[in-house]
Amino acid sequence: MWRFLKAIKDREHRVALSTWVGAIAAVIYTVAPIDLIPELVLGPLGFVDDIGIWTIFAVLFTREHRRWQASLVSR
């Protein structure tokens, strides 16, 4: 995992735009005061939308990690 993050930092691996957008959206949506399902009204059920956004980001991040691993094998 650390090698993958270092490869991104050192620009050895280009991350897809959709992954960047997903990461930025996840962070903004988590800290934004506007929520589709407010936690104050629905309690723990209100975290479902936050978890969904982070799940989408995790899928995109995993896809990028697999792309990076495949590029190492093809070298």
Secondary structure as GFF3:
##gff-version 3
##sequence-region A 1 75
A	DSSP	alpha_helix	2	9	.	.	.	ID=ss1
A	DSSP	alpha_helix	17	31	.	.	.	ID=ss2
A	DSSP	alpha_helix	39	42	.	.	.	ID=ss3
A	DSSP	three_ten_helix	43	47	.	.	.	ID=ss4
A	DSSP	alpha_helix	48	74	.	.	.	ID=ss5
###
